[in-house]
């Protein structure tokens, strides 16, 4: 038997199992065929599983349509949402023409580099928030706190500035303190005024008979060249218009007079250098004149058309139909302010009257500047009523005033006792008592009230036509309260005796520096402590408390 036959016979007779790899079927092994069959069966089983619905009553075709969704409706909803999104995208997209137009417009309107650089410079230069806050804080309110005839008068009243805005009638502007200077903020309520050529005011107003405006005089006296030599005893008028053919009389007297041409060139050959009483001037040509007069005639100086002196009246302007005033401006005409214009004040007192806490600008200075009045200043810091102290008595200043101010002032403001309070508290002097007579020699001027009565007696004798007002200063946290109260009561009694009205800041003025919140706001830091000294009002203190009370009384006396 050959070898192959032996293998076959052994295979046939063998009881051992044959592996699937050793059995062929077709072109492959039986194992491979079995593996392929298993895979096919698994695929069928999985498909059948997917085709069967849990309820068992849906067709296999519908189940197959679910496409991985739990129910067919979910798959349909998802498809609808996809279609809607595509539709929206197609609807929203811009066509080519629209896009091109937008790009062209952007190209035409975009800012070039030069414009952007310019804008950046402007933005860099803008006011920052702190600067604006500072400016706003100085203004506080849009309503004016006061009105002055000129900017110079405002500067004199508040040389170091204050809060709020103020109107100046000379230029019609409102002003605010910028931190270093009074700065114009524009014309106040300009819509109330019609358009007027400011270079031609001939048809805007006319003056009263007195042609001398003492609110715009210059300190000093004239020379033939037109130069004004500084001299505190003289005042020189502004240019006063004169017309050929008219005669003008200047009263009561002047010291020097200089005519000018129409172009305001001095006519030196016609210079008058002589003390002249009731002087008549008749110009041969149209032009101007200026003249110098002694300060004692400030309240009576007058120049009028004619050759005879008539009763004195102050300078004023009468506005014609071309002017329309708004309500705010009218208030200064209706409330009686004009009754004070041109009037004079003799101011007597200590540092509160003098204005030590306001750069030597006291309440009388403020009132005179504000209402076009003349103030004869005879007050000084440190003075007392009593003659028994080391300080100068107010009686000395009264004697000096009586010698110098020979024309009776319209009003006398008398203040004092601030420094006497210290001496009384220290038992250095006595407050004194109100006397029973009106004889000057009967008053003990070593006491405060005795000296005060002597002061009133002297003033009434020297100026019987003048109206005296006693200014009772505020309740001071720097002085002994009990002594202040005692002296205030004695002063009130003395004023009642002499029929002298009181501008009573102490009782009704509302300023009391025993109240901490008022100290720094309304009094001056005289000693560099960073706090008000409780004694000396600053500009705001005068304007808020002193000036209104005094002016109210002045107006009532004027009427």
Secondary structure, 3 states (H helix, E strand, C coil): CCHHHHHHHHHHHCCCCCCHHHCEECCEEHHHHHHHHHHHHHHHHHHHHHHCCCCCCCCHHHHHHCCCCCCHHHHHHHHHHHHHHHHHHHHHCCCHHHHHHHHHHHHHHCCCHHHHHHHHHHHHCCCCHHHHHHHHHHHCCCCCCEEECCHHHHHHHCCCCCCCCEEECCCCEEEEECCCCEEEEEECCHHHCCCCCCCCCCCCEEECCCCCCHHHCEECEECCCCCEECCCCEEECCCEEECCCCEEEEEEEEEEEEEECCCCCECHHHCEEEEEEEEEEECCCCEEEEEEEEHHHCCCCEEEECCCCCCCCCCCEEECCCCCCCHHHHHHHHCCHHHCCCCEEEEEECHHHHCHHHCCCCHHHHHHHHHCCEEEEEECCCCECCCCCCCCEHHHHHHHHHHHCCCCCCEEEECCCHHHHHHHHCCCCCCCCCCCCCCHHHCCCCCHHHHHHHHHHHHHHHCCCCEEEEEECCECCCCCHHHHHHHHHHHHHHHHHHCCEEEEHHHHCCCECCCHHHHHHHECCCCCCCCCCCCCECHHHHHHHHHHHHHHHHHHHHC
